Amino acid sequence: MNFYWPSLIGFFLGFAFGVGCALAVMYSIYMGGYRAAVRDSQVPTPPERYTKALDKISAKS
């Protein structure tokens, strides 16, 4: 076995696991924020940060 096969296998595993793990982390952060936003929108008195975000969105359109 020469130098190329182990380096190619290492590159593939590092790239595949590195990008895959980064995407999994970003997805979990996104979903956590999405769930928090949905939860905040359902409470009887919305938090101040939520109302400020709604005002900012309505001002843009």
C-alpha positions as CSV (number, residue, x, y, z in Angstrom):
1,M,0.0,0.0,0.0
2,N,1.5,3.3,-1.0
3,F,1.0,6.8,0.3
4,Y,-2.0,7.7,-1.8
5,W,-4.7,5.2,-0.6
6,P,-4.4,6.1,3.1
7,S,-4.3,9.8,2.4
8,L,-7.4,9.5,0.1
9,I,-9.3,7.5,2.7
10,G,-8.4,9.9,5.4
11,F,-9.3,12.9,3.3
12,F,-12.7,11.3,2.5
13,L,-13.5,10.4,6.1
14,G,-12.4,13.7,7.4
15,F,-14.4,15.6,4.8
16,A,-17.5,13.4,5.1
17,F,-17.6,13.3,8.9
18,G,-16.5,16.9,9.2
19,V,-19.1,18.4,6.9
20,G,-21.8,15.9,8.1
21,C,-21.2,16.8,11.7
22,A,-21.1,20.5,11.0
23,L,-24.4,20.3,9.2
24,A,-26.0,18.2,12.0
25,V,-24.9,20.8,14.6
26,M,-26.2,23.7,12.5
27,Y,-29.5,21.9,11.9
28,S,-30.0,21.2,15.6
29,I,-29.3,24.9,16.4
30,Y,-31.8,26.0,13.8
31,M,-34.5,23.6,15.0
32,G,-33.9,24.7,18.6
33,G,-34.4,28.3,17.6
34,Y,-37.4,27.4,15.5
35,R,-39.1,25.6,18.4
36,A,-38.4,28.5,20.7
37,A,-39.9,30.9,18.3
38,V,-43.0,28.8,17.9
39,R,-43.3,28.4,21.6
40,D,-42.9,32.2,22.1
41,S,-45.6,32.9,19.5
42,Q,-48.1,30.6,21.4
43,V,-47.9,32.2,24.9
44,P,-50.7,34.6,25.9
45,T,-48.4,37.6,26.4
46,P,-45.5,37.4,23.9
47,P,-42.0,38.3,25.1
48,E,-40.6,41.8,24.4
49,R,-38.0,40.4,22.0
50,Y,-40.7,38.6,20.0
51,T,-42.8,41.8,19.6
52,K,-39.7,43.8,18.6
53,A,-39.0,41.2,15.9
54,L,-42.6,41.4,14.6
55,D,-42.4,45.2,14.5
56,K,-39.1,45.0,12.6
57,I,-40.6,42.6,10.1
58,S,-43.7,44.7,9.6
59,A,-41.6,47.9,9.1
60,K,-39.6,46.2,6.2
61,S,-42.7,45.3,4.2
